[in-house]
């Protein structure tokens, strides 16, 4: 999918949101590794990232051509600040209405509205792709993300008390959320 939009952040700076393609592989790969090193709220640790930059390039080229998935990169002053995107939950016709969503923002850009902008952009793309529902899992302790999703209309439909087990041995409860895109205006 293709997408491009400029938004003004809380600090007055301009942020470019753009559907990433192969040329963005280095930036996307870099911010992916960086964000996964900065918080324990994401799915994996940096040393578990097995995709190479070349594989990232191929993946992003496929995303750019896709009609139902996208990886959006947020750039501030030319610096990659975060990524977000949607992908199909599955390929069966019974799942064709459902998209999975994920987002990560570099810690040095937290609190500026980039997470909200990436989420809203992803929702716009999901609607344009013909999805009627977007789904996500969020660590219950991640109150800022939970608040963001609820403010955009996501609803909780369940919890997994042992959704993640961190390397420290602690369980992290996951909140399962969805948004009915028919509710978006």
ZIRA-V466108 format. One record per pair of residues at least 4 apart in sequence whose C-alpha atoms are under 7 Angstrom apart, sorted by the first residue. I is the first residue (numbers start at 1). J is the second residue. D is the distance in Angstrom with one decimal. If there is no record, write none. Layout:
{{I & J & D} {I & J & D}}
//
This chain:
{{1 & 19 & 6.9} {1 & 63 & 6.3} {1 & 64 & 4.9} {1 & 65 & 5.8} {1 & 66 & 5.1} {1 & 67 & 5.3} {1 & 68 & 6.8} {1 & 69 & 6.3} {1 & 70 & 5.5} {2 & 19 & 5.4} {2 & 64 & 6.1} {3 & 18 & 5.4} {3 & 19 & 4.9} {4 & 17 & 5.5} {4 & 18 & 4.3} {4 & 19 & 6.4} {5 & 16 & 6.0} {5 & 17 & 5.2} {5 & 18 & 6.5} {6 & 14 & 6.7} {6 & 15 & 5.6} {6 & 16 & 4.5} {6 & 17 & 6.0} {7 & 14 & 5.9} {7 & 15 & 5.3} {7 & 16 & 6.6} {8 & 12 & 5.8} {8 & 13 & 5.8} {8 & 14 & 4.7} {8 & 15 & 6.1} {9 & 13 & 5.4} {9 & 14 & 6.1} {9 & 15 & 6.7} {9 & 112 & 5.6} {9 & 113 & 5.8} {10 & 112 & 5.0} {10 & 113 & 6.3} {11 & 112 & 6.5} {14 & 76 & 6.4} {15 & 74 & 6.4} {15 & 75 & 5.6} {15 & 76 & 4.8} {16 & 74 & 5.6} {16 & 75 & 5.1} {16 & 76 & 6.6} {17 & 72 & 6.3} {17 & 73 & 5.7} {17 & 74 & 4.6} {17 & 75 & 6.5} {18 & 72 & 5.3} {18 & 73 & 5.5} {18 & 74 & 6.6} {19 & 64 & 6.9} {19 & 70 & 6.4} {19 & 71 & 5.7} {19 & 72 & 4.3} {19 & 73 & 6.3} {20 & 24 & 5.7} {20 & 60 & 6.2} {20 & 64 & 6.7} {20 & 71 & 5.7} {20 & 72 & 5.5} {20 & 73 & 5.9} {21 & 60 & 4.7} {21 & 61 & 5.0} {21 & 64 & 5.5} {22 & 57 & 4.3} {22 & 58 & 6.4} {22 & 60 & 5.2} {22 & 61 & 4.9} {24 & 28 & 6.0} {25 & 29 & 5.8} {25 & 53 & 6.2} {25 & 56 & 5.6} {25 & 57 & 4.7} {25 & 60 & 7.0} {26 & 30 & 6.0} {26 & 53 & 6.3} {27 & 31 & 6.2} {27 & 80 & 5.9} {28 & 32 & 6.0} {28 & 73 & 6.8} {29 & 33 & 6.3} {29 & 53 & 6.2} {29 & 56 & 6.8} {30 & 34 & 6.1} {31 & 35 & 5.9} {31 & 80 & 6.3} {31 & 81 & 6.8} {31 & 82 & 6.2} {31 & 106 & 6.7} {32 & 36 & 6.3} {33 & 37 & 6.4} {33 & 46 & 5.4} {34 & 38 & 6.6} {34 & 106 & 6.8} {35 & 39 & 6.9} {35 & 104 & 6.3} {35 & 105 & 6.3} {35 & 106 & 5.1} {35 & 107 & 7.0} {36 & 42 & 6.3} {36 & 44 & 6.6} {36 & 45 & 5.7} {36 & 46 & 5.5} {37 & 45 & 6.5} {37 & 46 & 5.7} {38 & 107 & 6.6} {41 & 139 & 5.9} {41 & 142 & 6.9} {44 & 48 & 6.3} {51 & 55 & 5.8} {51 & 56 & 6.5} {52 & 56 & 6.1} {53 & 57 & 6.2} {54 & 58 & 6.4} {55 & 59 & 6.1} {56 & 60 & 6.1} {57 & 61 & 6.2} {58 & 62 & 6.3} {59 & 63 & 6.2} {60 & 64 & 6.1} {61 & 65 & 6.6} {62 & 66 & 6.1} {63 & 69 & 6.0} {63 & 70 & 5.2} {63 & 71 & 6.7} {64 & 70 & 6.6} {67 & 129 & 6.3} {68 & 87 & 6.6} {68 & 88 & 6.9} {68 & 129 & 5.1} {69 & 86 & 5.3} {69 & 87 & 4.5} {69 & 88 & 6.7} {70 & 85 & 5.3} {70 & 86 & 5.6} {70 & 87 & 6.8} {71 & 83 & 6.8} {71 & 84 & 5.8} {71 & 85 & 4.5} {71 & 86 & 6.9} {72 & 83 & 5.5} {72 & 84 & 5.3} {72 & 85 & 5.7} {73 & 80 & 6.8} {73 & 82 & 5.9} {73 & 83 & 4.5} {73 & 84 & 6.7} {74 & 80 & 5.8} {74 & 81 & 5.4} {74 & 82 & 5.2} {74 & 83 & 6.0} {75 & 79 & 5.2} {75 & 80 & 4.5} {75 & 81 & 5.5} {76 & 80 & 6.5} {76 & 81 & 6.4} {81 & 105 & 5.9} {81 & 106 & 5.4} {81 & 109 & 6.4} {82 & 104 & 5.5} {82 & 105 & 4.0} {82 & 106 & 5.6} {83 & 103 & 5.7} {83 & 104 & 5.5} {83 & 105 & 6.5} {84 & 102 & 5.5} {84 & 103 & 4.0} {84 & 104 & 6.4} {84 & 118 & 5.6} {84 & 119 & 6.7} {84 & 122 & 6.8} {85 & 101 & 5.8} {85 & 102 & 5.8} {85 & 103 & 6.6} {85 & 122 & 5.3} {86 & 99 & 6.0} {86 & 100 & 5.4} {86 & 101 & 4.6} {86 & 102 & 6.7} {86 & 122 & 6.2} {86 & 126 & 6.8} {87 & 99 & 5.4} {87 & 100 & 5.3} {87 & 101 & 6.8} {88 & 98 & 6.2} {88 & 99 & 4.5} {88 & 100 & 6.0} {89 & 95 & 6.5} {89 & 98 & 5.7} {89 & 99 & 5.2} {89 & 100 & 5.5} {90 & 95 & 5.7} {90 & 96 & 6.9} {91 & 95 & 6.6} {91 & 96 & 6.6} {92 & 96 & 6.5} {97 & 131 & 4.6} {97 & 132 & 5.2} {97 & 133 & 6.2} {98 & 131 & 5.8} {98 & 132 & 6.5} {98 & 133 & 4.9} {98 & 134 & 5.9} {99 & 126 & 7.0} {99 & 131 & 6.5} {99 & 133 & 6.2} {99 & 134 & 4.7} {99 & 135 & 6.2} {100 & 134 & 5.7} {100 & 135 & 4.9} {100 & 136 & 6.0} {101 & 134 & 6.5} {101 & 135 & 6.0} {101 & 136 & 5.5} {102 & 136 & 6.8} {103 & 115 & 7.0} {105 & 109 & 6.7} {105 & 110 & 6.7} {105 & 115 & 6.4} {106 & 110 & 6.7} {113 & 117 & 6.2} {114 & 118 & 6.0} {115 & 119 & 6.1} {116 & 120 & 6.1} {116 & 148 & 6.8} {117 & 121 & 6.0} {118 & 122 & 6.1} {119 & 123 & 6.2} {120 & 124 & 6.2} {121 & 125 & 6.3} {122 & 126 & 6.1} {123 & 127 & 6.2} {124 & 128 & 6.2} {125 & 129 & 6.0} {126 & 130 & 6.5} {126 & 131 & 5.5} {127 & 131 & 5.5} {127 & 132 & 6.8} {127 & 181 & 6.5} {132 & 180 & 6.0} {132 & 181 & 5.0} {132 & 182 & 6.4} {133 & 178 & 6.7} {133 & 179 & 5.6} {133 & 180 & 4.7} {133 & 181 & 5.5} {134 & 178 & 5.5} {134 & 179 & 5.2} {134 & 180 & 6.8} {135 & 177 & 5.7} {135 & 178 & 4.3} {135 & 179 & 6.5} {136 & 176 & 6.1} {136 & 177 & 5.4} {136 & 178 & 6.4} {137 & 174 & 5.9} {137 & 175 & 5.6} {137 & 176 & 4.7} {137 & 177 & 6.2} {138 & 146 & 7.0} {138 & 174 & 5.3} {138 & 175 & 5.3} {138 & 176 & 6.7} {139 & 172 & 6.3} {139 & 173 & 5.8} {139 & 174 & 4.6} {139 & 175 & 6.2} {140 & 173 & 5.6} {140 & 174 & 5.6} {140 & 175 & 5.8} {142 & 146 & 6.3} {143 & 147 & 6.0} {144 & 148 & 6.2} {145 & 149 & 6.2} {146 & 150 & 6.2} {147 & 151 & 6.0} {148 & 152 & 6.4} {149 & 153 & 6.5} {149 & 154 & 5.3} {150 & 154 & 4.9} {150 & 155 & 6.5} {153 & 179 & 6.2} {154 & 177 & 6.0} {154 & 178 & 5.2} {154 & 179 & 4.5} {155 & 177 & 5.2} {155 & 178 & 5.4} {155 & 179 & 6.3} {156 & 175 & 6.6} {156 & 176 & 5.7} {156 & 177 & 4.3} {156 & 178 & 6.6} {157 & 176 & 5.8} {157 & 177 & 5.7} {158 & 175 & 6.2} {158 & 176 & 5.2} {159 & 173 & 6.9} {159 & 174 & 5.6} {159 & 175 & 4.6} {159 & 176 & 5.7} {160 & 173 & 5.6} {160 & 174 & 5.1} {160 & 175 & 6.6} {161 & 172 & 6.7} {161 & 173 & 4.2} {161 & 174 & 6.3} {162 & 171 & 5.4} {162 & 172 & 5.9} {162 & 173 & 5.4} {163 & 172 & 6.0} {163 & 173 & 5.4} {163 & 174 & 5.2} {164 & 171 & 5.8} {164 & 172 & 4.9} {164 & 173 & 6.7} {165 & 169 & 6.0} {165 & 170 & 5.7} {165 & 171 & 4.5} {165 & 172 & 6.0} {166 & 170 & 5.4} {166 & 171 & 6.4}}
//
